[in-house]
Structures are given as C-alpha cells and as structure tokens.
Amino acid sequence: MPLQPPPDQFGTRGAAARLNSIRIRVGGLPTQPAALRRALSTEFLPVYFDAFEDERDWELRALRTAQWVARQWARREADLDQLLQAVYEATDDILGEVSRRAAPGSDRTDGSARRATVVGARIIAAVVFEYERARDSVTAFGARRRTEHEVLSALLGSGGSHGPTVHALADAYTLVAVRLSGAAPADVEEAFQRHGGPGTLCLLGRGGGHVVIPEYEPWTASATAERVRAELGGAGWLVVERGSVRDLPACRQRADILLTIAAALYDPGVYRPRDLVVEYTAVTTPSAVGRLVVMIDPVLSQPTLLRTLETLITAGGDRSRAARRLNVDRCVMDRLCLRIEDLTGQDLNDPNGLTTLGCALAAHSLCAVRPGER
C-alpha cells in the first residue's frame, strides 16, 4: 500500500495537492516567512508523494518545481538565504510528519526515506542553481532569450526560415495548441512557465493560443499539459505536437487542425496526433472535405438540429444524456435525430456515423478559417 499523508496535517489538502490542483496565487511567492514556508510546503508536497510512491517522473517534477520557485523568487530580487531557509523548514515539515506516521523498519519505508533525502538534496541544488541563473539572465542572457523568443514567434507566425539565427535554437520543440474557456491568458502562461521550465514560450490570447517547450519528450509534454489543464480547472482542449525547429510552422498548422477536430468531436482533454489519425486524414483530404461539408450543410442551416448534433456528439452518442442536456423529452430527441439522419444519410446509432458527422463539423470549421478549400 502506498504511504498516505497524515490526515490531521494534510487531510483533503493533501489529496488535492496529489492531483496538483493547489497552486500559488498569481503574483508569486509571499515574502513573509511563515506564509512563504506554508506556500513552499504546498508546492513541494506532490513531489514528495511521488517520491514515496516511486512514480517514474518524480525527479523531473522535483526539478521543475524547484526551478519555478527559484525563478519566482529571483523576480522579486529577494535574498536567496531567506528562500533557502524557508525551503529547509518546509521540507522538514513534510518529512518529519510523514516519517513519524510511517511504519519504521519496513523495506518500503526505508526506501521511501532514502528517496526523500535525495528529493531534498535535489530541490536545494536546483533552487540555488536556478536562482543564480535567473538573476544572471537579466543581464548576460536576457538579449539571447529575447532573440530566441522573437525567432520562435516569427516561425509560428510566418513559416519563414529566418536564416542562421535558427541554428542557435534547440533542435527539437514540443508545441502545445491550447483552447481553454474561462481561464485568463496570464494564468495559462504562469501554469505553463511553472511546469514547462526554462525556455518555455507562450503566445496566448483570449481563448487559447500556442505554447512552445524546448526539447521535451512527447510523454513528458503530455503530462505537463495534463497538469496545466488540471491546474486551470480541467476545462478545454490541448494538443501536443513535437518537431524540429524548422518544422514549427507545419507543427502549428497540424496542431491547429487537430485542436479543431478534438473540440468538435470529443470531451475536453489532452490529445496527441496518434489519437486523431482517422479524423485528421478525413478533414485534410480535399476530396473528403468537399463531401463532408456538402453532407453537413443542411444541418448547419437549422440551429436546432445543429445544437442537437453537437450535444449528441459530446454525450458520446447517448441520446438520453443528450436529451437531458438539451432539456427535451427523449421522444423529441429521437425525432430530431431522425431528421438529422434524413438530411445527412448517416445513422446516429452507429458510432461510425456519429464520427463521420463530427468530422464534417470539423471540416466545416476548418473551411471557415481557410476559405476556398471546399
């Protein structure tokens, strides 16, 4: 059985922290010693849980969390000694209480204690290193970072090669296309900066945008996107696409199409290209796009039918659930579905028919963004 945090200290707060849903409020770390100590305890608590349970990415989480804390502190131009003292006290709070409640002498407890010691050492080392680097970057590396961000922004926007400057950038990047409802761009950016680490570039506006993270493995990038989405309330769609720096314009185009498909067909979540292969092929094949758009046109001209179809898709084809969401009787729902079937020729009881109509909606959305592709 995995070690559980003591209920009297952590309680529901510990469970929430384990899901990484607790976060420091926008504005950064507090400077008052007691408040800083509590904030750091909250930040590092999920890392220790992962270490105790030997999760595969606990070392990366320890590094990313420590880097984020150090950068936040460096931005305040506050003294490093104060931060280190608070880190020592916060980690002691976590270790002391959890160790006191653990069963002494067991192999699992001993192994967890050893990992916890490693966590503490790595957190301290990462905080010191990242704090100094963040302070130095204001002068020595500030211009270079701005140049990198300018080139990446231009690549995403125009598709140009930008000559030799590209060679100064990382070889590979992960691009995350974002569509989030109800989250301010500043909150989204802060979450990605926190979990993505140094070099993360956010190009976000109201409703979404793009985030570029250098040299991330796809599974790690997906985990980062999941944490960001959970931290922001779980609503919205994110698509993770990886490629070389010269492929960024094409990556952005693919990610945008995949994002449109995911939002049209599926529940909010994090998606990768392999999750949407069939749908992507359907809406990017010119002959298929034309047929799909013609198929869906009669539904688009009738708002009631369109709303019915969209609700049925998000309900996974469950007509009873869709009827409840629309606040109509099931018999009314059946009549509306029959009308959609008559107009499109697709069977809404067949998952393939529902997927086809979802692809048609996505194809129509893409044609609206890029006129002339019908």
Stockholm file with secondary structure:
# STOCKHOLM 1.0

chainA/1-374         MPLQPPPDQFGTRGAAARLNSIRIRVGGLPTQPAALRRALSTEFLPVYFDAFEDERDWELRALRTAQWVARQWARREADLDQLLQAVYEATDDILGEVSRRAAPGSDRTDGSARRATVVGARIIAAVVFEYERARDSVTAFGARRRTEHEVLSALLGSGGSHGPTVHALADAYTLVAVRLSGAAPADVEEAFQRHGGPGTLCLLGRGGGHVVIPEYEPWTASATAERVRAELGGAGWLVVERGSVRDLPACRQRADILLTIAAALYDPGVYRPRDLVVEYTAVTTPSAVGRLVVMIDPVLSQPTLLRTLETLITAGGDRSRAARRLNVDRCVMDRLCLRIEDLTGQDLNDPNGLTTLGCALAAHSLCAVRPGER
#=GR chainA/1-374 SS CCCCCCTTTTHHHHHHHHTTCCCCCTTCCCCSHHHHHHHHHHHHHHHHHHHHTTCTTHHHHHHHHHHHHHHHHHHTTCCHHHHHHHHHHHHHHHHHHHHHHSCTTCHHHHHHHHHHHHHHHHHHHHHHHHHHHHHHHTTTTHHHHHHHHHHHHHHHHHCCCCGGGGGGSCSEEEEEEEECSSCCHHHHHHHHHHHHCTTCEEEEETTEEEEEEETCCHHHHHHHHHHHHHHTTSCSEEEEEEEEGGGHHHHHHHHHHHHHHHHHHSCSEEECGGGGHHHHHHHHSHHHHHHHHHHHHHHHTCHHHHHHHHHHHHTTTCHHHHHHHHTCCHHHHHHHHHHHHHHHCCCTTSHHHHHHHHHHHHHHHHHHHSTTCC
#=GC SS_cons         CCCCCCTTTTHHHHHHHHTTCCCCCTTCCCCSHHHHHHHHHHHHHHHHHHHHTTCTTHHHHHHHHHHHHHHHHHHTTCCHHHHHHHHHHHHHHHHHHHHHHSCTTCHHHHHHHHHHHHHHHHHHHHHHHHHHHHHHHTTTTHHHHHHHHHHHHHHHHHCCCCGGGGGGSCSEEEEEEEECSSCCHHHHHHHHHHHHCTTCEEEEETTEEEEEEETCCHHHHHHHHHHHHHHTTSCSEEEEEEEEGGGHHHHHHHHHHHHHHHHHHSCSEEECGGGGHHHHHHHHSHHHHHHHHHHHHHHHTCHHHHHHHHHHHHTTTCHHHHHHHHTCCHHHHHHHHHHHHHHHCCCTTSHHHHHHHHHHHHHHHHHHHSTTCC
//
